[in-house]
Amino acid sequence: MSSLSWFSRAVLGWYAGGHRDLPWRRTRDPYRIWLSEVLLQQTRVDQGLPYYQRFIRQWPTVRALAAADEQEVLKAWQGLGYYRRARNLLAAARQVMNDHGGRFPDKAAALRSLKGVGDYTAAAIASISFGRPEAVVDGNVYRVLARVFGMDSPIDTTVGRKAFAQLAAELLDPGHAGDHNQAVMELGAVVCLPRVPRCDRCPVAQRCLAHRQGRIDRLPVKAGRVRTVERHFNHLCIATEGGLVLRERTGKDIWQGLHEPPLIESQGPLPPAAFKAALRRQLGTGWKVHGHIGPVRHVLSHQVLHLTFWEVTPPRTFAPPSDWRAVSGPHLIRYPVPRPIERYLAQRLR
């Protein structure tokens, strides 16, 4: 028996004694396990649960999701951010149907061939749905292992990630892989919290090195931070039949496939006179500016956006670009939009 077996025994016993009753824990259906893992990446359970329930109601099987329209999936995802994951979700569902006969692969290596499925998600599906001895490593697992075993290896480096993956594999109880993985993740989610951990409720507190050494607030370690970029969006809010003119975002930038009012991006905030000058330079003369809302600050993982919504009217002779679309008020709700645009529309249509 491994000298580390105490860890799995402790967390499995704690998990069996009571854990959150979540719908994806009542099933071994790989579709529902996969859906929950994708939805909950970097999203709290209380935020992700309504999305999970909505997806299951709208697309109860992988076959149903594979047949969905991308705009419908983006709309259902609206508000979660990281919209590439929604597109990957749809692509992976189609892979399951087209390449695997509608059945999810039961091994991690094959699961990783699905669009958007990395090591963590593949290990979660393989262990929880199929009982494969694959250890998961996510943010909660990093935090638990770093503290319990006093690991100083930075979790945002290749060397550090390999060290944690190796330890997680050594700790895994292969006979109860799914429950073991869920137990460690649950421990990190409800007890070993980032700022105020509940050490009095922890089943391994007596053997936790960070707890003994008073280093809980210093673990896990990160090597460095990614530079945050500030961006300034000036949206042209052109009224039409009680609605608005929208365009679809394309390319490799944020919010690809979502809709927004036409945009002028600037290097910094624009006062009214500077905005009017930018409008003339880019779209010609004759525009009327009636007022504005904002700037509104919106924080993404590595970007801080400042959005200003300018109420404008184009000249009669203006020929709008081909990707501008006049959307009447009742139809605005059908279009997937980024969260700050959703808030603006809700305020505008009240």
C-alpha positions in Angstrom: 0.0 0.0 0.0 1.3 3.5 -0.9 2.6 5.7 1.9 0.3 8.3 0.4 -2.9 6.2 0.6 -4.0 8.1 3.8 -4.9 11.1 1.6 -7.3 9.3 -0.6 -8.9 7.4 2.3 -9.4 10.7 4.2 -10.9 12.7 1.3 -13.1 9.7 0.1 -14.5 9.3 3.6 -15.2 13.0 3.9 -16.8 13.1 0.4 -19.0 10.1 1.2 -20.1 11.7 4.4 -21.8 14.6 2.6 -21.2 16.7 -0.5 -23.1 19.1 -2.6 -26.0 17.5 -4.5 -25.4 18.6 -8.0 -27.3 17.1 -11.1 -24.1 15.9 -12.9 -23.2 13.9 -9.8 -26.4 11.8 -10.1 -25.3 10.4 -13.5 -22.4 8.6 -15.2 -23.7 9.9 -18.6 -20.5 11.2 -20.3 -22.5 13.8 -22.2 -23.7 15.4 -19.0 -20.3 15.1 -17.3 -18.6 16.7 -20.2 -21.2 19.5 -20.4 -20.8 20.3 -16.7 -17.0 20.4 -16.9 -17.0 22.7 -19.9 -19.6 25.0 -18.4 -17.9 25.2 -15.0 -14.4 26.0 -16.2 -13.6 29.3 -14.5 -17.3 29.6 -13.5 -18.7 29.1 -10.0 -21.3 26.4 -9.6 -24.0 28.8 -8.6 -23.4 30.7 -11.9 -23.0 27.6 -14.1 -25.9 25.6 -12.8 -28.7 27.5 -14.6 -26.7 27.3 -17.8 -26.3 23.5 -17.4 -30.1 23.1 -16.8 -30.9 25.3 -19.8 -28.5 23.3 -22.1 -30.0 20.0 -20.9 -33.6 21.2 -21.5 -32.7 22.5 -24.9 -30.3 19.7 -26.0 -30.8 16.7 -23.7 -28.4 14.5 -25.8 -25.2 14.9 -27.7 -27.1 14.2 -30.8 -29.4 17.1 -30.2 -26.5 19.4 -29.4 -24.7 18.3 -32.6 -27.7 19.3 -34.7 -27.9 22.8 -33.1 -27.2 26.1 -34.9 -24.1 27.9 -33.7 -26.0 31.1 -33.0 -28.5 29.2 -30.8 -25.6 27.8 -28.8 -23.9 31.1 -28.4 -27.2 32.7 -27.3 -27.6 29.9 -24.6 -24.0 30.5 -23.5 -24.4 34.3 -23.4 -23.0 35.8 -20.1 -20.5 33.0 -19.4 -17.6 34.5 -21.4 -14.9 32.6 -23.2 -17.2 32.1 -26.2 -14.6 29.9 -28.0 -15.6 27.2 -25.5 -19.2 27.4 -26.8 -18.0 26.9 -30.4 -15.7 24.1 -29.3 -18.6 22.5 -27.4 -20.7 22.4 -30.6 -17.7 21.1 -32.7 -16.9 18.4 -30.2 -20.6 17.2 -30.2 -20.4 16.9 -33.9 -17.1 15.0 -33.7 -18.8 12.5 -31.3 -21.6 12.0 -33.8 -19.5 11.9 -36.9 -16.3 10.2 -35.7 -17.5 8.0 -32.8 -21.0 6.9 -33.8 -22.6 9.1 -31.2 -20.7 7.5 -28.3 -18.1 9.3 -26.2 -14.7 7.6 -26.2 -14.0 5.9 -22.9 -10.3 6.6 -22.7 -8.6 9.9 -21.9 -6.3 9.8 -25.0 -9.2 9.5 -27.3 -11.3 12.1 -25.4 -8.4 14.6 -25.9 -9.0 14.4 -29.7 -12.3 16.2 -29.2 -12.3 19.9 -29.9 -11.6 21.9 -26.7 -11.1 18.8 -24.5 -7.8 19.1 -22.7 -6.1 16.9 -20.1 -8.3 18.0 -17.2 -11.7 17.5 -19.0 -10.5 14.2 -20.5 -9.4 12.9 -17.1 -12.7 14.0 -15.5 -14.9 12.3 -18.1 -12.7 9.1 -18.2 -12.7 8.7 -14.5 -16.2 9.8 -13.5 -18.1 8.2 -16.5 -15.9 5.2 -17.2 -13.9 4.6 -14.0 -10.6 5.0 -15.7 -7.6 5.7 -13.3 -7.0 9.3 -14.6 -6.2 12.0 -12.1 -7.6 15.5 -12.6 -5.7 18.7 -12.0 -7.6 21.9 -11.9 -7.4 25.1 -9.9 -9.0 23.5 -6.8 -6.7 20.5 -7.0 -3.6 22.7 -7.4 -4.6 24.6 -4.2 -5.3 21.5 -2.1 -2.1 19.7 -3.1 0.1 22.8 -2.8 -1.1 23.4 0.7 -1.4 19.8 2.0 2.1 18.8 0.6 3.8 22.2 0.9 4.6 22.4 -2.8 6.4 25.5 -3.9 6.6 24.7 -7.6 4.8 27.5 -9.5 1.5 26.2 -11.0 1.8 28.4 -14.1 5.1 26.9 -15.3 5.6 23.7 -17.3 7.8 22.2 -14.5 5.3 23.0 -11.9 2.3 21.6 -13.8 4.3 18.3 -14.4 5.1 18.1 -10.7 1.5 18.5 -9.6 0.2 16.1 -12.3 2.7 13.4 -11.1 1.6 13.9 -7.4 -2.1 13.8 -8.3 -1.5 10.5 -10.2 0.4 9.0 -7.2 -2.4 10.0 -4.8 -5.2 8.6 -7.0 -7.2 5.6 -5.7 -7.5 3.7 -9.0 -10.5 1.7 -7.7 -12.5 4.8 -6.9 -11.0 7.2 -9.5 -14.2 9.2 -10.2 -15.1 9.7 -6.6 -11.5 10.5 -5.6 -11.2 13.2 -8.3 -14.6 14.7 -7.3 -13.6 14.6 -3.6 -10.4 16.6 -4.1 -12.1 19.1 -6.3 -15.0 19.4 -3.8 -12.5 19.9 -1.0 -10.9 22.8 -2.9 -14.3 24.3 -3.8 -15.9 24.4 -0.3 -13.1 24.0 2.3 -9.7 24.8 1.0 -10.7 28.2 -0.3 -8.3 30.7 -1.8 -8.6 33.5 0.8 -10.4 32.2 3.9 -9.9 28.4 4.1 -12.1 26.4 6.5 -9.3 24.4 8.0 -11.5 23.3 11.0 -13.7 21.4 8.4 -10.8 19.8 6.5 -10.3 16.0 6.7 -6.5 16.3 6.2 -5.8 19.5 8.2 -3.7 17.5 10.8 -1.3 16.5 8.0 -1.4 19.7 6.0 2.1 21.2 5.8 0.9 24.7 5.0 -1.4 24.6 8.0 1.4 23.5 10.3 3.9 26.0 8.9 1.6 29.0 8.7 2.0 29.2 4.9 -1.6 28.8 3.7 -1.8 32.3 2.4 1.4 31.8 0.3 0.4 28.6 -1.5 0.0 27.8 -4.3 2.8 29.8 -6.0 2.5 31.6 -9.3 5.6 32.6 -11.2 4.2 35.8 -12.8 1.2 37.6 -14.1 0.1 38.2 -17.7 0.0 41.9 -18.6 -3.5 43.4 -18.8 -4.4 45.3 -21.9 -6.7 48.4 -21.7 -9.1 48.9 -24.7 -11.6 51.6 -25.5 -14.7 50.7 -27.5 -17.0 53.4 -28.9 -20.3 51.9 -30.0 -22.5 53.6 -32.6 -26.0 53.1 -31.3 -28.2 53.7 -34.4 -31.9 53.4 -33.6 -34.2 51.5 -36.0 -37.9 50.5 -35.5 -37.5 50.5 -31.8 -34.4 48.4 -32.1 -30.8 48.9 -33.1 -28.2 48.3 -35.8 -25.9 45.4 -35.0 -22.9 43.7 -36.6 -21.4 40.3 -36.0 -17.8 40.2 -34.5 -15.5 38.1 -36.7 -11.8 37.3 -36.8 -9.8 36.0 -33.8 -10.6 38.8 -31.4 -12.7 38.5 -28.3 -16.5 37.7 -28.6 -16.1 36.1 -32.1 -19.6 35.3 -33.4 -21.4 37.6 -31.1 -23.3 40.7 -32.1 -22.8 44.4 -31.1 -23.5 47.9 -32.3 -20.9 49.0 -34.9 -17.7 50.0 -33.2 -14.9 52.5 -33.4 -12.0 51.4 -31.2 -9.7 54.2 -29.9 -6.4 54.4 -28.1 -8.0 56.1 -25.1 -11.2 57.6 -23.9 -12.8 60.1 -26.3 -14.6 63.2 -25.2 -17.5 64.3 -27.5 -15.4 66.5 -29.8 -12.8 63.8 -30.3 -15.5 61.2 -30.9 -17.1 63.4 -33.6 -13.7 63.8 -35.2 -13.1 60.1 -35.2 -16.6 59.5 -36.7 -15.9 61.9 -39.5 -12.5 60.3 -40.3 -13.9 56.8 -40.4 -17.4 57.2 -41.7 -17.7 60.6 -43.3 -19.5 63.8 -42.5 -23.2 64.5 -41.7 -23.5 62.3 -38.5 -25.5 63.6 -35.6 -24.5 62.8 -32.1 -27.3 63.0 -29.5 -25.5 61.9 -26.3 -23.8 58.9 -24.8 -23.8 56.4 -21.9 -20.6 55.4 -20.3 -17.8 54.6 -20.3 -18.7 51.3 -18.8 -15.8 49.2 -17.4 -15.8 45.4 -18.2 -13.0 43.1 -17.0 -11.9 40.0 -19.0 -9.1 37.6 -18.1 -6.3 39.7 -19.7 -8.2 42.8 -20.9 -10.0 45.7 -19.4 -12.6 47.2 -21.7 -14.1 50.7 -21.5 -17.3 50.8 -23.5 -19.1 54.0 -24.4 -22.5 53.9 -26.1 -23.0 56.9 -28.4 -26.5 57.6 -29.6 -26.0 58.7 -33.3 -27.9 59.2 -36.5 -26.2 58.7 -39.9 -26.7 61.1 -42.8 -29.4 60.1 -45.3 -26.8 59.4 -47.9 -24.8 57.0 -45.7 -24.4 53.5 -47.2 -23.9 51.1 -44.3 -21.3 48.3 -44.6 -22.7 44.9 -45.7 -22.3 43.4 -42.2 -24.5 46.0 -40.5 -27.9 44.7 -39.8 -31.0 46.7 -38.7 -32.7 44.7 -36.0 -36.2 45.7 -34.7 -36.8 45.8 -31.0 -38.7 42.5 -30.6 -36.0 40.6 -32.4 -33.0 41.9 -30.4 -33.4 39.1 -27.9 -32.6 36.5 -30.5 -29.1 37.7 -31.1 -26.2 36.5 -28.9 -24.4 39.5 -27.5 -21.6 40.1 -25.0 -22.6 40.7 -21.4 -22.0 44.5 -21.4 -24.0 44.9 -24.6 -26.8 42.8 -23.0 -26.8 45.2 -20.1 -27.0 48.2 -22.3 -29.9 46.7 -24.3 -31.8 45.9 -21.2 -31.4 49.5 -20.0 -32.3 50.9 -23.4 -35.4 48.8 -23.9 -36.9 49.3 -20.5 
